[in-house]
Amino acid sequence: MGGVLIVDDSPSFRALCARLLIASGLVVAGQAADAPAALHLARTLRPAAVVLDVHLGDADGWQVAGALRALDPAPRVVLISSDADAGDDALVRRYGAHGFVPKAELDDHNLAALLGVADAE
């Protein structure tokens, strides 16, 4: 249990995100390219946090965030998108996410701060 699950349909972005997390001293628990894999891994791995793309190829990231919130324990969710306007504060609150970061502004410091996990087992 612990670590961070990365959910994005782009393999290159998942690799970049993993490097940022590792640079922050965080553990990457797993990676998923779509909603079914994300929910399966979240139930199996029980990550402390999830970095979740708003625009998955097969699903809406907001709905996935809502499903993650229903898990026990619920992971901390940070939503990301290449669309800087996708992170409406009302939606972030509605779906129980802990924040939104445009992909262009993603770096190891702001990602680790939003995830709120200093060291995941």
PyMOL commands that set and color helices and strands:
alter all, ss='L'
color gray80, all
select helices_A, chain A and resi 11-23+35-45+61-69+84-86+89-94+103-105+108-115
alter helices_A, ss='H'
color red, helices_A
select strands_A, chain A and resi 4-7+28-32+49-53+76-81+99-102
alter strands_A, ss='S'
color yellow, strands_A
deselect
rebuild
show_as cartoon
